[in-house]
Amino acid sequence: MYKYSILSKISLLSLGLLLSCSLFEKDKVKFDECTLSYGSTNTFYLSPTDSNVTVKPTQPTTRGVYVAEPHGLVIDNYTGEVNVSRSLTGQQYKVRFVSLDNKSFCDTDIIISGLDYPDGIYSISNPQQATLNPIYNVNPRNPIPQDSNIDEPNQQGQTARNQGLIVNTTSGALDLKASIATGQFNSIKDLPRPRTITFLYRLKDPSDQALNSITLNIYYFSSESRIPESLREELKRKQEYPKGGRVGKFLEHDPPYIIVTDQ
């Protein structure tokens, strides 16, 4: 969550300008150029030994206001410090800065390492769609590091598998066809509501197998024609971001929408 303390009038103005820029109106406001940087890398990892991993910008050195989108990045609006441990992982965020004198603007992208899955409609009758591969560190071409452990039991011993979602524990691939065959998704078949499933994983990467998690929204329909138009529109808006931008609730990061159909 963001730190919104009592802001001065000038800070409020800066924040307003930042939000205007975040809605792709930067060309309507003239700023001096500056550099926003978090150091030699833009990818940050959880730690198995530190539950409060943070990173501060090395530039700019002037005072200002920071914001980020989509929601999910825990950032201090005054210092730009990012709490990696508390942020939503597997995502890329746009961080924006405006100086307190409203003269300088700069932005940068940062990645909080982890897994994600692409929003979409997947027909289990199509062999190419019956299995869904994860996205590692925002790049679909990145392979999952070897010796990773996907779908680790939580403290109650629960896994995605015993909730009906069949996950390859090495590659992270979702076997959608086998998942539907378990029968555990029949209760939501052809209904406009998902089953929300969270599972744990550890990656053999610079996070040194720190415990991580991901939440998915799984929908199930007998055919693509049964998918409500409202859900199609919501999926379309999610898929368009960040190409065309999202407004309102779509600035929030919703869990991936995995819409499964029989046909």
C-alpha positions as CSV (number, residue, x, y, z in Angstrom):
1,M,0.0,0.0,0.0
2,Y,1.1,3.6,-0.6
3,K,2.1,6.0,2.1
4,Y,-0.3,9.0,1.8
5,S,0.5,11.3,4.6
6,I,-0.6,15.0,4.9
7,L,0.9,16.4,1.7
8,S,1.8,20.1,1.2
9,K,0.0,22.0,-1.5
10,I,3.0,21.8,-3.7
11,S,3.2,18.0,-3.1
12,L,-0.4,17.6,-4.0
13,L,0.2,19.5,-7.2
14,S,3.2,17.3,-8.0
15,L,1.2,14.2,-7.4
16,G,-1.6,15.5,-9.6
17,L,0.8,16.1,-12.4
18,L,2.3,12.7,-12.0
19,L,-1.1,11.1,-12.3
20,S,-1.9,13.1,-15.4
21,C,1.3,11.8,-16.9
22,S,0.4,8.2,-15.9
23,L,-2.7,8.5,-18.1
24,F,-0.4,9.1,-21.0
25,E,-0.8,12.9,-21.1
26,K,2.9,13.6,-20.6
27,D,3.1,15.4,-23.9
28,K,0.6,18.1,-22.7
29,V,2.9,19.2,-19.8
30,K,6.5,20.5,-20.4
31,F,9.2,19.3,-18.0
32,D,12.9,19.5,-17.7
33,E,14.6,16.1,-18.3
34,C,16.0,14.1,-15.4
35,T,17.1,10.5,-14.7
36,L,15.3,8.1,-12.4
37,S,17.4,5.1,-11.6
38,Y,17.5,2.3,-9.0
39,G,21.1,1.4,-9.7
40,S,22.7,-1.1,-12.0
41,T,19.7,-3.4,-12.4
42,N,16.0,-2.9,-12.8
43,T,15.1,-6.4,-11.5
44,F,14.8,-7.1,-7.8
45,Y,14.4,-10.3,-5.9
46,L,12.9,-11.6,-2.6
47,S,15.3,-12.9,0.0
48,P,15.0,-16.1,2.1
49,T,16.8,-14.4,5.0
50,D,15.4,-10.8,4.8
51,S,11.7,-10.2,5.1
52,N,12.1,-6.5,4.4
53,V,14.1,-6.1,1.2
54,T,14.0,-2.5,0.1
55,V,15.7,-0.5,-2.6
56,K,16.1,3.3,-3.0
57,P,16.6,5.3,-6.2
58,T,20.2,6.5,-6.8
59,Q,18.9,9.3,-9.0
60,P,17.4,11.9,-8.9
61,T,18.9,13.6,-5.9
62,T,16.3,16.4,-5.8
63,R,13.2,16.2,-3.6
64,G,9.9,15.3,-5.3
65,V,7.0,12.9,-5.4
66,Y,7.0,9.3,-6.6
67,V,4.1,7.2,-7.9
68,A,3.9,3.8,-9.6
69,E,1.5,1.8,-11.6
70,P,-0.2,-0.7,-11.8
71,H,-1.0,-1.0,-8.1
72,G,1.0,-3.7,-6.3
73,L,4.3,-1.9,-5.9
74,V,4.8,-0.7,-2.3
75,I,6.6,2.6,-2.7
76,D,7.3,5.6,-0.4
77,N,5.8,8.6,-2.3
78,Y,8.5,11.0,-0.8
79,T,11.7,9.0,-1.1
80,G,10.9,6.5,-3.9
81,E,12.0,3.6,-1.7
82,V,10.5,0.4,-2.9
83,N,9.7,-2.5,-0.5
84,V,10.4,-5.5,-2.6
85,S,9.3,-8.0,0.0
86,R,5.8,-6.5,0.3
87,S,5.2,-5.8,-3.4
88,L,3.3,-8.1,-5.8
89,T,5.9,-10.2,-7.6
90,G,6.3,-11.3,-11.2
91,Q,5.3,-7.8,-12.4
92,Q,6.8,-4.8,-14.2
93,Y,6.0,-1.4,-12.8
94,K,6.3,2.1,-14.1
95,V,7.7,4.5,-11.5
96,R,7.3,8.2,-12.1
97,F,8.9,11.2,-10.4
98,V,8.1,14.9,-10.4
99,S,10.2,17.4,-8.5
100,L,8.6,19.6,-5.9
101,D,9.1,22.7,-8.0
102,N,7.1,20.8,-10.8
103,K,9.9,21.5,-13.3
104,S,11.5,18.0,-13.7
105,F,9.9,14.7,-14.7
106,C,11.4,11.3,-15.2
107,D,10.3,7.7,-15.1
108,T,11.7,4.2,-15.2
109,D,10.5,0.5,-15.3
110,I,11.4,-1.9,-12.5
111,I,10.6,-5.6,-12.2
112,I,9.8,-7.5,-9.0
113,S,11.0,-11.0,-9.8
114,G,8.6,-13.9,-9.9
115,L,6.0,-15.8,-12.0
116,D,2.9,-14.6,-13.8
117,Y,0.5,-16.2,-16.3
118,P,-1.1,-14.6,-19.4
119,D,-4.7,-13.5,-19.2
120,G,-6.7,-15.2,-21.9
121,I,-9.3,-17.7,-23.2
122,Y,-8.0,-21.3,-23.5
123,S,-9.9,-24.2,-25.1
124,I,-8.8,-27.5,-23.7
125,S,-10.0,-29.1,-27.0
126,N,-7.1,-27.3,-28.7
127,P,-3.8,-29.1,-27.8
128,Q,-1.9,-25.8,-28.1
129,Q,-4.1,-24.2,-25.5
130,A,-4.6,-27.2,-23.1
131,T,-1.3,-26.4,-21.3
132,L,-0.4,-22.8,-20.1
133,N,3.2,-21.9,-19.5
134,P,4.2,-19.3,-16.9
135,I,5.9,-16.0,-17.6
136,Y,9.2,-15.6,-15.6
137,N,10.4,-12.0,-14.9
138,V,7.9,-10.5,-17.3
139,N,9.5,-12.2,-20.4
140,P,7.6,-15.3,-21.9
141,R,10.9,-16.5,-23.4
142,N,12.6,-16.7,-20.0
143,P,12.9,-20.4,-18.9
144,I,12.1,-21.3,-15.4
145,P,15.4,-21.7,-13.5
146,Q,16.4,-25.4,-13.0
147,D,15.8,-27.0,-9.6
148,S,13.0,-24.6,-8.8
149,N,10.1,-25.9,-6.7
150,I,6.6,-24.9,-8.0
151,D,3.4,-25.6,-6.0
152,E,4.9,-26.1,-2.6
153,P,2.4,-26.9,0.2
154,N,1.4,-24.1,2.5
155,Q,1.3,-24.3,6.3
156,Q,-2.1,-26.2,6.0
157,G,-0.6,-28.6,3.5
158,Q,-2.7,-27.2,0.7
159,T,-1.4,-27.1,-2.9
160,A,-2.8,-26.0,-6.2
161,R,-3.0,-29.7,-7.1
162,N,-5.3,-30.6,-4.3
163,Q,-7.5,-27.7,-5.2
164,G,-7.8,-29.2,-8.7
165,L,-5.3,-27.1,-10.5
166,I,-2.6,-29.4,-11.9
167,V,0.8,-27.6,-11.9
168,N,4.0,-29.0,-13.2
169,T,6.3,-28.7,-10.2
170,T,9.4,-28.2,-12.4
171,S,8.2,-25.9,-15.3
172,G,5.3,-24.3,-13.6
173,A,3.1,-25.1,-16.6
174,L,-0.7,-25.5,-15.9
175,D,-2.3,-28.6,-17.3
176,L,-5.7,-27.1,-17.9
177,K,-7.2,-30.2,-19.5
178,A,-6.2,-32.4,-16.6
179,S,-7.4,-29.7,-14.1
180,I,-10.9,-29.7,-15.6
181,A,-10.9,-33.5,-15.6
182,T,-10.5,-33.5,-11.8
183,G,-14.1,-32.2,-11.6
184,Q,-13.3,-29.6,-9.0
185,F,-14.2,-26.8,-11.4
186,N,-17.7,-28.1,-12.2
187,S,-19.3,-25.9,-9.5
188,I,-18.4,-22.8,-11.4
189,K,-19.1,-24.1,-14.9
190,D,-20.8,-21.5,-17.1
191,L,-21.0,-19.1,-14.1
192,P,-19.5,-15.5,-14.3
193,R,-17.4,-16.1,-11.2
194,P,-14.0,-17.6,-10.8
195,R,-12.3,-20.0,-8.5
196,T,-9.5,-18.1,-6.9
197,I,-6.4,-20.3,-6.3
198,T,-3.2,-19.3,-4.6
199,F,-0.1,-21.5,-4.6
200,L,3.5,-21.2,-3.3
201,Y,6.8,-21.6,-5.2
202,R,10.5,-21.3,-4.8
203,L,12.8,-20.3,-7.7
204,K,16.5,-21.2,-8.1
205,D,17.5,-17.7,-9.1
206,P,19.0,-14.7,-7.2
207,S,16.1,-15.0,-4.8
208,D,17.9,-18.1,-3.5
209,Q,14.6,-20.0,-3.3
210,A,12.8,-17.5,-1.2
211,L,9.2,-18.4,-0.7
212,N,6.9,-16.7,-3.2
213,S,3.3,-17.0,-4.2
214,I,0.8,-16.3,-7.0
215,T,-3.0,-16.0,-7.1
216,L,-5.0,-17.0,-10.2
217,N,-8.6,-16.5,-11.2
218,I,-9.9,-19.6,-13.0
219,Y,-13.1,-19.4,-15.0
220,Y,-14.7,-22.4,-16.7
221,F,-17.3,-22.5,-19.5
222,S,-18.7,-25.2,-21.7
223,S,-18.0,-23.2,-24.8
224,E,-16.6,-19.8,-25.7
225,S,-20.1,-18.6,-26.7
226,R,-21.1,-19.0,-23.0
227,I,-18.6,-16.4,-21.8
228,P,-20.5,-13.2,-20.7
229,E,-19.9,-10.1,-22.7
230,S,-19.0,-8.2,-19.5
231,L,-16.2,-10.7,-18.7
232,R,-14.9,-10.5,-22.3
233,E,-14.7,-6.7,-21.9
234,E,-12.9,-6.9,-18.6
235,L,-10.4,-9.4,-20.2
236,K,-9.9,-7.1,-23.2
237,R,-9.1,-4.1,-20.9
238,K,-6.6,-6.2,-18.9
239,Q,-4.9,-7.4,-22.1
240,E,-4.7,-3.9,-23.5
241,Y,-2.7,-2.6,-20.5
242,P,-0.1,-1.2,-20.7
243,K,-0.4,-0.6,-24.5
244,G,-3.3,1.7,-24.2
245,G,-3.5,2.3,-20.5
246,R,-6.2,1.5,-18.0
247,V,-8.3,3.8,-15.9
248,G,-10.4,3.4,-12.8
249,K,-10.3,0.0,-11.3
250,F,-8.1,-1.3,-14.1
251,L,-5.1,0.6,-12.6
252,E,-5.4,-2.1,-9.9
253,H,-3.5,-5.4,-10.6
254,D,-6.1,-8.1,-10.8
255,P,-4.9,-11.7,-10.6
256,P,-4.5,-13.3,-14.0
257,Y,-7.8,-14.2,-15.7
258,I,-7.5,-17.8,-17.0
259,I,-10.8,-18.5,-18.8
260,V,-11.0,-22.2,-19.7
261,T,-13.5,-23.6,-22.2
262,D,-14.4,-27.2,-23.3
263,Q,-14.6,-26.1,-26.9
